[in-house]
Amino acid sequence: MIRKVGLTGGIGSGKTTVAKVFELLKVPVYYADKEAKRLMQEDEELRTAIQKVFGKNVYKNAALDRKHLAGIVFNDSNALEKLNALVHPVVCRDFSTWAEAQNSPYVIEESAILFETGLYEDFDKIISVICPKEERVERLLKRDKATKKQIEARMSAQIGDRERLEKSDYILQNGKDDLLLQVSTLQDIAIYTNAEEIQLSKVMQNIYEKQEGKPTDLKKASPKELAAFMEQVLPDYDQDRVYPSDMKKLFSWYNILLKHEVLPLKESEEK
C-alpha cells in the first residue's frame, strides 16, 4: 500500500513552496485546499449538502460564491466546523482515490488544517513547516493585501508551532536554512535502504565526492551500471526494492542540489 505523508503549516509558513520543491523532486502532491474548492463546485452531493446548511445563496449562477461563504464561516467557528464536517470527508475520499492511482513509493497531501481537523492521524508521516511570525505576517501583507489585524486573527485560529512540533515527524524551518536542502534531507531513506539512521544528505555528499563535484550523467546508463554506482554511494541499499528508475531519481536530486549550489554540504549539515 502506498505511504501517505501529510504536509502542513500555519498560514504564510511556506508549506506550498515546500510542496513545490517535492514536486520538483518528482513526488506527487495533492493540494487539499485547491481540490476542496473544485469538489465544492463539482460534487453534486456536496453542493446540495452545503446549500441545505448555508442556504442557496452560497451558489450564484451555478458557481460557488466563495466570498459570501467565507463571510459566514470565518466569523462563526460553529459554522466553520459545519462546513469542514461536510467538505473534509469528500476531500479524504478524493485524496485516497488519487493516491492509489499514483506510481510512487509515497504521496503528499498539502493541507493547512491537518491537526485542527484530526486528519493527521490518517497519515503515515507528518511534515510541518514553521516560520517566524514576523516573516509570515510580512509575507501575507504582500500576498493577501489584508491588514495586520486580519492576518493575526487568522493565525490565532490555527494551532501554534509548539503543538506542531509535538505532533510532527519532521520539521522544516522556513527562513533558517535552504528549503531545498531540508526537503531532500528528510526524504525517507527507507525507500532505498533498511538502514534508517542514514540521512539522504550523507548519500548526496557521497555522490558529490565520487563525482568530484561534477553532475551525474546516468540517463542512458544500463541497470548494471546504475547498480554499480549505487553500491559505491550507498553500499547497503535494498536491491529487492530499489529499481533503476529509483536510482535515476536519486541521482537527479543530486544534480538539482548541485545546480542550486547546496552541495558540498558543510560538516554541520551532514550530521
C-alpha positions, 0 to 999 in steps of 0.5 A, a space after each residue: 500500500 502506498 505511504 501517505 505523508 501529510 504536509 502542513 503549516 500555519 498560514 504564510 509558513 511556506 508549506 506550498 513552496 515546500 510542496 513545490 520543491 517535492 514536486 520538483 523532486 518528482 513526488 506527487 502532491 495533492 493540494 487539499 485546499 485547491 481540490 476542496 474548492 473544485 469538489 465544492 463546485 463539482 460534487 453534486 452531493 456536496 453542493 446540495 449538502 452545503 446549500 441545505 446548511 448555508 442556504 442557496 445563496 452560497 451558489 450564484 449562477 451555478 458557481 460557488 460564491 466563495 466570498 459570501 461563504 467565507 463571510 459566514 464561516 470565518 466569523 462563526 467557528 460553529 459554522 466553520 466546523 459545519 462546513 469542514 464536517 461536510 467538505 473534509 470527508 469528500 476531500 479524504 475520499 478524493 485524496 485516497 482515490 488519487 493516491 492509489 492511482 499514483 506510481 510512487 513509493 509515497 504521496 503528499 497531501 498539502 493541507 493547512 488544517 491537518 491537526 485542527 481537523 484530526 486528519 493527521 492521524 490518517 497519515 503515515 508521516 507528518 511534515 510541518 513547516 514553521 516560520 517566524 511570525 514576523 516573516 509570515 505576517 510580512 509575507 501575507 501583507 504582500 500576498 493577501 493585501 489584508 491588514 495586520 489585524 486580519 492576518 493575526 486573527 487568522 493565525 490565532 485560529 490555527 494551532 501554534 508551532 509548539 503543538 506542531 512540533 509535538 505532533 510532527 515527524 519532521 520539521 522544516 524551518 522556513 527562513 533558517 536554512 535552504 528549503 531545498 536542502 531540508 526537503 531532500 534531507 528528510 526524504 525517507 531513506 527507507 525507500 532505498 535502504 533498511 538502514 534508517 539512521 542514514 540521512 539522504 544528505 550523507 548519500 548526496 555528499 557521497 555522490 558529490 565526492 565520487 563525482 568530484 563535484 561534477 553532475 551525474 550523467 546516468 540517463 542512458 546508463 544500463 541497470 548494471 551500471 546504475 547498480 554499480 554506482 549505487 553500491 559505491 554511494 550507498 553500499 547497503 541499499 535494498 536491491 529487492 526494492 530499489 529499481 533503476 528508475 529509483 536510482 535515476 531519481 536519486 541521482 537527479 536530486 543530486 544534480 538539482 542540489 548541485 545546480 542550486 549550489 547546496 552541495 558540498 554540504 558543510 560538516 554541520 549539515 551532514 550530521 
